[in-house]
């Protein structure tokens, strides 16, 4: 976090909005590295020119501080409150809906995409575990996920209780 100057230095892409059929930029399950940087260094433009930013959508589109979007900057607007970014997913037909209401203010930007971690299936595995543990719509824990965690804790405890009887006592030294 400290080295990359952002609260979310590594993220998993969870939607196909950045993966058009012809030239996929960020596929679902891609593990990406984010770096916080000065908003004045963010560039606008079509792929591959525009910077890809990670941001919290403005209200009323989302009030959840943990909901993040990864989209490309297609325009920059200087307002009385500072910079504001117009964004679009590479696979989406048009600009994001919040662009018509002023875009994404620089204060809502978490960081700028740096690169994809080239470890196959790691991001997809993380998404699968998250999908098993939490309800996608509500964000609440799934009962089966809680049951698995409880079963693992009980199993670990049981092994700790059973195993000491099988261990050899340490030899005394004189």
C-alpha positions in Angstrom: 0.0 0.0 0.0 2.7 2.4 1.0 5.0 1.7 -1.9 2.3 2.0 -4.5 0.5 4.9 -2.8 -3.0 3.4 -2.9 -5.3 1.6 -0.5 -5.9 -1.2 -3.1 -2.5 -2.0 -4.8 -3.7 -5.3 -6.2 -7.2 -6.1 -7.6 -9.0 -8.8 -9.5 -11.0 -7.8 -12.6 -14.6 -9.0 -12.0 -16.4 -7.9 -15.2 -15.9 -8.0 -18.9 -16.2 -4.2 -19.5 -12.6 -3.9 -20.4 -12.5 -7.0 -22.7 -13.9 -6.3 -26.2 -14.0 -9.3 -28.5 -11.3 -8.0 -30.9 -8.6 -6.9 -28.4 -9.1 -7.8 -24.8 -7.4 -5.3 -22.4 -8.3 -6.8 -19.0 -10.1 -10.1 -18.9 -12.3 -11.3 -16.1 -10.0 -12.8 -13.5 -7.0 -10.7 -14.4 -4.9 -9.8 -11.3 -3.9 -6.2 -11.8 -1.5 -3.8 -10.0 -2.6 -0.3 -9.2 -0.5 2.7 -8.3 -1.7 6.0 -6.9 -0.5 9.0 -8.9 -1.1 12.7 -9.4 -4.4 13.1 -11.3 -2.7 15.7 -13.5 -0.6 12.9 -15.1 -3.7 10.9 -16.2 -4.1 10.9 -19.9 -7.4 10.8 -21.9 -7.9 9.0 -25.2 -9.1 5.9 -27.0 -7.4 2.6 -26.5 -4.5 2.2 -25.9 -3.8 5.9 -25.3 -6.1 6.7 -22.4 -5.0 5.8 -18.9 -7.0 3.0 -17.2 -8.1 4.2 -13.7 -9.7 2.5 -10.7 -12.3 4.6 -9.1 -15.4 4.7 -6.9 -18.4 5.7 -9.1 -20.1 8.9 -7.9 -23.5 8.7 -6.1 -26.2 7.8 -6.9 -24.5 5.0 -9.0 -22.9 3.5 -5.9 -22.6 4.5 -2.3 -20.6 1.4 -1.3 -17.0 2.5 -0.7 -15.7 -0.9 -1.6 -17.3 -0.9 -5.1 -14.6 -0.1 -7.6 -14.7 0.3 -11.4 -11.7 -0.2 -13.7 -12.3 1.9 -16.9 -10.3 3.9 -19.4 -10.3 7.8 -19.3 -11.7 9.2 -22.5 -12.0 12.8 -21.5 -10.7 15.2 -18.9 -12.7 18.2 -17.7 -11.3 21.0 -15.5 -14.1 22.2 -13.1 -14.1 24.7 -10.3 -13.7 21.7 -7.9 -10.6 20.3 -9.8 -10.2 17.6 -12.4 -13.0 15.3 -13.5 -12.6 12.3 -15.7 -15.0 10.9 -18.3 -14.7 7.1 -18.5 -15.6 4.2 -20.6 -15.1 0.4 -20.5 -13.3 -0.7 -23.7 -16.0 -3.3 -24.4 -18.9 -0.9 -23.6 -20.9 0.8 -26.4 -20.7 4.3 -25.0 -19.4 6.4 -22.2 -20.2 5.7 -18.6 -23.5 7.0 -17.3 -21.9 9.3 -14.7 -20.1 11.2 -17.5 -23.3 13.1 -18.2 -23.4 14.4 -14.6 -19.8 15.6 -14.4 -17.8 12.4 -14.6 -15.5 11.0 -11.9 -13.8 13.6 -9.7 -10.1 13.2 -9.0 -10.9 12.6 -5.3 -12.8 9.3 -6.3 -9.8 7.9 -8.2 -8.1 5.1 -6.2 -5.2 4.6 -8.7 -4.0 4.0 -12.2 -3.6 0.5 -13.8 0.1 -0.4 -14.1 0.3 -4.0 -15.3 -1.3 -7.4 -15.1 0.3 -10.1 -12.8 1.1 -13.0 -15.1 0.1 -15.9 -12.8 -2.5 -17.9 -14.7 -5.8 -18.7 -12.9 -4.9 -16.9 -9.7 -7.4 -14.1 -10.2 -10.1 -16.5 -11.4 -9.5 -18.6 -8.3 -9.9 -15.6 -6.0 -13.2 -14.7 -7.8 -14.4 -18.3 -7.4 -13.6 -18.3 -3.6 -15.3 -14.9 -3.2 -18.3 -16.1 -5.1 -18.5 -19.1 -2.8 -18.0 -17.2 0.4 -20.3 -14.1 -0.4 -23.6 -13.5 -2.1 -22.8 -11.5 -5.2 -26.0 -9.3 -5.0 -26.0 -8.6 -1.2 -22.4 -8.9 -0.3 -23.5 -10.9 2.7 -21.7 -14.2 3.7 -23.2 -17.4 2.2 -24.3 -20.0 4.7 -22.2 -22.7 2.9 -19.1 -20.5 3.0 -19.5 -19.9 6.8 -20.0 -23.7 7.3 -16.8 -24.5 5.4 -14.8 -22.0 7.5 -16.3 -23.4 10.7 -15.5 -27.0 9.6 -11.9 -26.0 8.8 -11.4 -24.4 12.2 -12.9 -27.5 13.9 -10.7 -29.8 11.8 -7.5 -27.8 12.7 -8.4 -27.8 16.4 -9.1 -31.6 16.2 -5.7 -32.2 14.6 -3.9 -30.2 17.3 -5.7 -32.2 20.0 -5.0 -35.6 18.4 -1.5 -35.0 17.1 0.3 -34.3 20.4 -0.2 -37.9 21.5 1.6 -39.1 18.3 4.6 -36.7 18.7 7.8 -38.0 20.4 8.8 -36.1 23.5 12.0 -34.1 23.0 15.2 -35.7 24.3 16.7 -34.3 27.4 20.2 -32.9 27.1 22.7 -33.2 29.9 
